[in-house]
Amino acid sequence: MIDRDRLGALLRRERAAFADRNPRSAEEYANAGNLFGRVPMTWMNKSAAGFPLYLAAARGATLTDVDGHEYTDFCLGDTAAMAGHAPEATRDAVQEQFSNGACAMLPTPDAAWVGKELTRRFGATEWSFALTATDANRWAIRLLRAVTGRPKILFNSYCYHGSVDESLIVTSDQGPRSREGNVGAPCDVTSTSRVAEYNDLEGLERELAHGDVAAVVMEPALTNIGIVLPEPGYLEGVRELTRRYGTYLVNDETHTFSAGPGGATKRWGLEPDVVTIGKAIGGGIPAAAYGLSTEIAQRISRRTDLDLIDMGGVGGTLAGNALSIAATRATLEHVLTDEAFARMEALAERFEAGTKQVIDAHGLPWSVSRLGARVEYRFVNPAPRNGTDSAKAADADLEDYLHVYLANRGILLTPFHNMALMSPATTEHQVDRHAGVFAAAIEELQRA
């Protein structure tokens, strides 16, 4: 239903307009020759317009670039700024803690409060801290391999767990293989990992039956490949199978935290053995955590052969530092509260309804999926039921057109997909404006 020639012409027009309206960002990018890829981190080159916008300031759900343009920010740091940019309580806590020392390698009382609050929200009883969800997942995996004596970890195809080596595995017609583009893999990923499609209990059991899987590490709903929601009975089936085969279950709530104050774990009554989470809990300051069940914590503690203090492979000098813990306490206590999540979800429902209305009005075979405060539109209907189908539904040119069209009119989505996230600072006006600009983009695309 899409005229590809017209799509190409519109995309070229929008990219040219982007370049014209953002000369300072273009100049900054051109002058960054001493940065690998001209950006602080190579993923910042994922730009629908050919070069990134450069940040001048961000407050709440509004971002300003160096050319002075304001944007409604539905990207929110791809979940890292779910609390909104520079929330007052987090800002004040960070300023106070930094003035009193940020990285003294000593614990602070805030850490025990955070551990107790994470237990209230997610159920896991004993917590340890990291700076990224990648490290939280990596360290949890090492612990679970140690206590089970099993070598392999099972993932869902096209899952997202940061840059964990073991997770870069997907299914294919020829069997499990490394995910395309895997950089410098230390070994064949099939030697460390097994893979099953999301929503496929038969495939999961077939892999668990080998008896060598220490843990299933999964997002309760897939996110980074586009939101893929669980079918009825699937998550319960995962829990039953992991218990039957003596395999631990890890819920990575880094993105699915959008489901509510206790993530999908609390919302759907899940019972994982380990919970990992990163990004949003620090309110913009790097912070992450992994929570263990009492049983796992006790098993690990009894292992006198494991070096948990020095160079055993778990931990980092900056993990659990006073600054990130202060930010996490302030964010959980005052910003991403139960009440805030209720409002964020109501806004996401409004965003979902407005987007779906536009899609239906133009007769497009697209779909909209929502996970609490997070909404995504897809170029296929019905929505994909697993990661492989979701990857196949991608349309790079169409996605780029929508992203740059919206950016040229003051709206930012997450660059990796069509994801919009609500924060406590997001307004109904911002949500409704997206619907209007989105409708205009579709109208131009379909105009004869």
N, C-alpha and C positions, 0 to 999 in steps of 0.2 A: 504493500500500500504506500510505500515511500518512493517518490521519484528520485533516483540516485543522482541524476544530473542536477536537479534543482537543489538537493541536499548539498552537493559539492559546491555549487555556486554560493549558496547561503553561508556555508562554513568559511569559504574564502573571504566573503564580505565581512563576516563577523570578526575574523582574525585580523583583517586589515583595520577595522574600526578599533579593535583592542590595541593594536600597535600605535594608532594615532592618538588614542586617549591616555596612553600610559608611557610617555617618553622617559620619565625618570626611572621607572622600573626597567625599561629596556636598557637605559644607560647603565644602571647598576649591574645588570646581568652581563652586559658587554665588558664591563671593567673588572669582572671577578675572575680574571685569568689564573690566579693562583689557587683557586678552589677546584677540586676535582669535579668536573662536570659543570663548573661555574656556580655551584650551589653548596651550602653547608652540608647537605646530605643528598645523595644522588636521586632519591625518590622525589625531591622537590622539582625535578625536571618533568614530572607527570603534570603537564599543563596543556589544556585543550587549545591554548592560544599560541603556543610556541615558546613562551618564556613566562616565568612566574611573576606575580605581583609581589612587591616588596612592602613589608609591614612598617607602618609609622606608629599606629596605636590601635589598641583593641580594648573595649569596655563592654561588659555584658554580652549582648548578642550582636554588637555592631563593631565592624573593623574598618579602619582607615588606612589607605595605602599611601606611599610616598608622593603620589601625584595628587593627593587630596581628595580622592573619591571615597565615599562611604559605602559600606556593604552590609546588608543583612547576612550574618554569618550562620548558615546552617551546617557548615563543615565542622566548626568548633574543634579544630585540631584533630579531626578523625577520632573523636571521643575524648581526647586529652583535656579539652576545655568544656566538657559537658556541664560543668558548674557555671559556665559563662566565663568571659575573660575578666581577670583581676577582680574576683568577688571580694567584697570589702572584708569579710571576716577572715578569709584566707590571707589576703594582703596584709592585714594588721598582724596576724599571727607570725607570718614570715618575717616581716620587718622587725618585730620584737625578738624573735629567736635569732635572727642573723646578728642583731646587735649584741647578743649574749653568747655567740658562738654557734657555728653551723655544723662542724665536723670534728668533734673532740674525741671520737671513738669511745664515748661514754653514753650509757642509756639515759633517757629522760623519762619523767613520769608520764608524759603523753603517750608513750608506746603501750603501756598497759591499758590505758583507756581505749586506744585504737584497737588493740587485740580483743578487748571485751565487746566493743561495738561491732567489729567484724563477725564475731561469734553470734551476736544477736541477729545480725542480718543474714548470714550465710550458713550458720550451724557448725562449721568446723571449729574445733575447740582450742587448737594451739597454733599460733601464727608466727611467721618469720617474714622479714622484709627484704625487698630488692628495690631497684630503681626503675626497672622495666619489666613488663610482663614476659618478655623473652627470657630474662634471667629467672623470674619466678617459675616459669615452666621448666626451664633447663634444670634448675636445682631440684625441683620436685621430681623430675624424671630420674635424676641420679639417686635420690633417696629411695624411690620405689624399686629401682633396679637392685639396689643394695639389700633391701629387706626381703625381696622375693627370690633373688638369685636368678631371675629370668632376664634374658638379654634384649627382648624386643618391646617396642611401644607401638600401639595401634592408633591410627588417625583416620579421620574421614577425608575422602578425596576432596581437594580444594578447600581444606580447612584453613584457618589462620591462627597461628600461635607465635607471631613474631618471626624471628630468623632462626628458630630452633632447627638444627640440621635434620633431625629425625623426622620432622613434620613435612618436609618437602617431597612428598610421595603422593602419587595419584594412580587411579585405576586406568586401564586402557584395554583395548581388544586383545592385546598381546600379554596382558597381565600387569602386575604392579610395575611402576617405573618412576624415575625421578621426575619431578615437576619441571616443565620446560623453563629454561633459563636459570636453573640452579647453579649458583656461582661457587666454583672451587669446592665442590663436595668432598669431604675428607675420605669418604668411602662410598661404595654403592649403597644407596639408601635402603635397598631391599635387605641388606645385611643387618640393619638396625631396626627396621620398621615393618609393620604390616599396615594394610589399608583396606577400608570398606567404604562403600557409599553410605552417605547419610540417608536415613529412613529405610535401610536395608538390613533387617535383622537376620535374614538367612546368610547374607554375606558376612556379617559380623560373626555369627556363630561358626561359620566355616573357618575363619581366621583364628578365632579363639581356641578352636579344637586342637590346634597344633601344640598347645600347652606351654608355649614359650613367651607369652605376652605378660609383661609385668604390669602394664597399665594401659587403659584406654584413655587417651587425652582428647577431649572434645569440647567444642562450643555447644551448649544446649540447643542453640539454633545457629546455623551457618550465617556469617555476616559479610566477610570481606569479599566474597564472590557474589555478593547480593544476598539479601535476606532469604534464607530457606528455613521454613518453619517445620517443626516436627509434626508428623501425622499422628492421629490418635493411637495411643498405646506404644509408640516407638520408644520414648525415653524410659518408660517402665520396663520395656523389653530389654533395653540396654543394661539397665540395673540388674535385672534378673539373670541375664547371661553372664555378666561380669562376675557376679557372685557364684554362679554355678561353676565357672571355670577358674576360680581363685585369682581373678584379675582385679586390680584396683581401678577405680573410676575417678578421673580428674575432670572437673568442670572448669573450663577457662571462661571466666565471666568478664573479661576485659571489654568486650563490645556488648555482650548481652546484659551488662549492668543496666542498659537502657530499659530492661523489662520491669524494673522497679527497685526500691531501696535495697532489696536483697537479691537483685538480679533474677534470672530465670530459676535459679535454685530455690529461692523462697517462693516465688510466684507460682511455680508449678509443683511445689512440694517434692523436690528431688532430694536424693540422699547420696551425694558423692562422698568418696573417701578423702578427697583433696579438692580445695577450691583455689584457683589462681585468679589474680586480678591486677590490673595496672591502669595506667593513664589517668582516668577520671578522678580517682580517689585523692590525688594530690592537689586538685584544683588548679592545675597548671604547673606545679612543681613536680619534677620527676619522682614518681613513687609507685611502688607495686608491693604485693604481698602474696604469700601462699599459706593456706591454712590446712592443717593436718587433723585427721581424726585422732582421738585419744589413743586408740589401738595402734595406729601407725607411729605416733610419737613415742609411745612406750617401747615398741619394737626397736626403733632406731636408737633410743637412749640406752637400751641394754647391750648394744653392739659396741664393745670396747675396742674393736678393730677399726672402727670408722673415725677418721680424723675430721671432726666437725668444728675444730677450733682454728686450725692453721691452713694447711695446703691440701686438704682432702678433696677439693673441687667444688665446694659449696660456700658461697659467701663472697663479699667484696668489701673493700675498705669503706666505701661510701654508702653501702646498703644499711638502711636503718638509721641514717644520720639524723641529727636533731632537727635540722631544717625541714627535711621531707616529712618527718613524723609530725612536726608542728602543723605543717600545711594539711596533712591528712586528717588530723584531729579537727581542725577548724572547718575543713570542707564537709566532713561527715556530720559534725555536730551542728553546724549552722547554715550550710548551703544545700547540699544534696540530702535534704531531710525527707521524711516520709511525705510531708505536706507538699514539698517542692515537686516530688515525683508525680503526685496526683495532678498537679497543674500542668506539668510537662506532658503527661500522657493525654490530657484533654486537648492541648495544643496539637499534639501529633494526630489525634483523631480528626481534628479540624483540617490539618494539612492533608491527611489521607483522603478525606471526603472531597476537598477542593480539587485535588489532583485527579482523583477518579472521575469526578464530574467532567473535567476537561477531556479526559481520555474517552469516556463514553460518548460525549457530545460529538466527537470527531470520528467515532466508529473505529478506533484503533484497537488492534488485537494485543494490547498491552495490559499489564496488571500492576497492582500496588500491594506491597506487603508492609506490615507494621509490626514492630517489636517494642511495645511500650512507647517510649519517647522517640523512637527511631523509625523512619519511614523510607521506603525505597520504591522507585518505579522501575519496571522491567519491560523489555521490548518483546514480551511473549505472554500469552495467556492460554491456559492457566500458568501460574507461577511455577518455576522449576521445583522438583521435589528432591533433587540432590545436587552436589557440587558440580559434577560433570555436565549435567544438563544446563546448569546455571552458567557455566563457562561458555557453552556452545551458544547461549542466547545473547552473548555480548554483540554489540554493534559499535565499533570504535568511532566511526564518523558521526553517527547519530548522537552518540553520547557527547562527543566533543562539541557538536553544534549546539546542543542544549546547554552545556556548561559555559561556553563562551558567550552565547546569547544572553544567558542569565547574568554572567559577570559584567557584561557591557551595560547592564541595566541595574547593577547594584545588588546582585544576589549571588552568594557563593554556596555551592554544594561540595561535598567531599570529592576530590579529584579522581579517586580510584574507581568510583561507581556513582550511581545516582542516589546517594544517601543524604537525607536531611535529618538532623538531630535537633531536638528542642532543649533549651536550657532554662533555668529558672528566670532568666532575664528576657527570653523571647516573648514577643507580643502577638496578639491576634492580628494586628495590622500587618506585621511582617509576614505572617502566614498567609493572609489573604492577598498580599501583594505578590507573593510567589505564584499563587494560582493565576492571577491576572497576567503576569509576564510569561508564565508557562503556556497559557492559552494563546498569547500573541505569537509565541515561537511556533506552536503547532499550526496556527492559522497561516502563517507565512509559508511554512513547509508544504501545506496542502493546497495553497492557492494555485489555481490553474494558470 
